[in-house]
């Protein structure tokens, strides 16, 4: 958790810091702990994904994410969107009061 809290999700194609696979499993792992590390991770994943989701309603890609991580060449837009939706689902579930 300490290491992951130092490697928060951020959208930076120039430096190669986009990794949907890591973000998904990181979100799963961080959802199982409590405290500020988890809170920082969840805030970062939600902000990063929501800010970079295709948002123009007239585009065919509306609501999806561009396949820009290292693994996207194998799965394309479907892979990117599926993992990012799953990450958001976990993050939003964790963020709700129990």
C-alpha positions as a Python dict, from the first residue, in 0.01 Angstrom:
ca = {
    (1, 'X'): (0, 0, 0),
    (2, 'X'): (286, 237, 78),
    (3, 'X'): (450, 177, -260),
    (4, 'X'): (122, 207, -445),
    (5, 'X'): (34, 531, -269),
    (6, 'X'): (355, 670, -417),
    (7, 'X'): (258, 548, -767),
    (8, 'X'): (-91, 697, -794),
    (9, 'X'): (-283, 685, -1121),
    (10, 'X'): (-211, 979, -1348),
    (11, 'X'): (-277, 1035, -1715),
    (12, 'X'): (54, 1108, -1880),
    (13, 'X'): (101, 942, -2220),
    (14, 'X'): (424, 1135, -2273),
    (15, 'X'): (596, 961, -1980),
    (16, 'X'): (418, 628, -2006),
    (17, 'X'): (236, 659, -1675),
    (18, 'X'): (-91, 517, -1805),
    (19, 'X'): (-148, 155, -1709),
    (20, 'X'): (-512, 50, -1688),
    (21, 'X'): (-419, -301, -1576),
    (22, 'X'): (-215, -171, -1282),
    (23, 'X'): (-485, 82, -1199),
    (24, 'X'): (-757, -184, -1191),
    (25, 'X'): (-568, -425, -967),
    (26, 'X'): (-436, -136, -760),
    (27, 'X'): (-790, -18, -703),
    (28, 'X'): (-891, -369, -598),
    (29, 'X'): (-599, -391, -354),
    (30, 'X'): (-641, -44, -210),
    (31, 'X'): (-1013, -104, -157),
    (32, 'X'): (-921, -360, 108),
    (33, 'X'): (-735, -122, 335),
    (34, 'X'): (-852, 184, 525),
    (35, 'X'): (-698, 522, 579),
    (36, 'X'): (-540, 809, 391),
    (37, 'X'): (-347, 591, 144),
    (38, 'X'): (-667, 433, 21),
    (39, 'X'): (-841, 770, 9),
    (40, 'X'): (-561, 925, -200),
    (41, 'X'): (-566, 631, -441),
    (42, 'X'): (-944, 641, -484),
    (43, 'X'): (-944, 1016, -539),
    (44, 'X'): (-666, 983, -797),
    (45, 'X'): (-831, 698, -989),
    (46, 'X'): (-1169, 869, -1007),
    (47, 'X'): (-1029, 1207, -1109),
    (48, 'X'): (-789, 1058, -1363),
    (49, 'X'): (-1048, 839, -1531),
    (50, 'X'): (-1336, 1086, -1530),
    (51, 'X'): (-1115, 1366, -1663),
    (52, 'X'): (-994, 1150, -1953),
    (53, 'X'): (-1314, 974, -2053),
    (54, 'X'): (-1449, 1060, -2398),
    (55, 'X'): (-1718, 1317, -2324),
    (56, 'X'): (-1848, 1445, -2658),
    (57, 'X'): (-2194, 1295, -2694),
    (58, 'X'): (-2187, 1311, -3074),
    (59, 'X'): (-1877, 1091, -3099),
    (60, 'X'): (-1908, 716, -3144),
    (61, 'X'): (-1649, 678, -2868),
    (62, 'X'): (-1859, 871, -2613),
    (63, 'X'): (-1814, 727, -2263),
    (64, 'X'): (-1508, 520, -2352),
    (65, 'X'): (-1135, 560, -2296),
    (66, 'X'): (-871, 571, -2564),
    (67, 'X'): (-652, 258, -2581),
    (68, 'X'): (-330, 430, -2478),
    (69, 'X'): (-172, 206, -2215),
    (70, 'X'): (97, -57, -2284),
    (71, 'X'): (-157, -342, -2303),
    (72, 'X'): (-416, -170, -2521),
    (73, 'X'): (-269, -295, -2847),
    (74, 'X'): (-406, -639, -2756),
    (75, 'X'): (-750, -532, -2633),
    (76, 'X'): (-818, -193, -2784),
    (77, 'X'): (-1095, 41, -2676),
    (78, 'X'): (-1305, -244, -2533),
    (79, 'X'): (-1025, -351, -2299),
    (80, 'X'): (-954, 7, -2192),
    (81, 'X'): (-1316, 88, -2126),
    (82, 'X'): (-1393, -238, -1946),
    (83, 'X'): (-1101, -207, -1702),
    (84, 'X'): (-1166, 159, -1637),
    (85, 'X'): (-1536, 101, -1573),
    (86, 'X'): (-1448, -175, -1328),
    (87, 'X'): (-1197, 51, -1152),
    (88, 'X'): (-1456, 325, -1117),
    (89, 'X'): (-1713, 79, -990),
    (90, 'X'): (-1482, -33, -709),
    (91, 'X'): (-1369, 322, -628),
    (92, 'X'): (-1723, 455, -608),
    (93, 'X'): (-1836, 161, -394),
    (94, 'X'): (-1551, 219, -149),
    (95, 'X'): (-1625, 590, -133),
    (96, 'X'): (-1981, 542, -9),
    (97, 'X'): (-2051, 546, 364),
    (98, 'X'): (-2120, 207, 515),
}
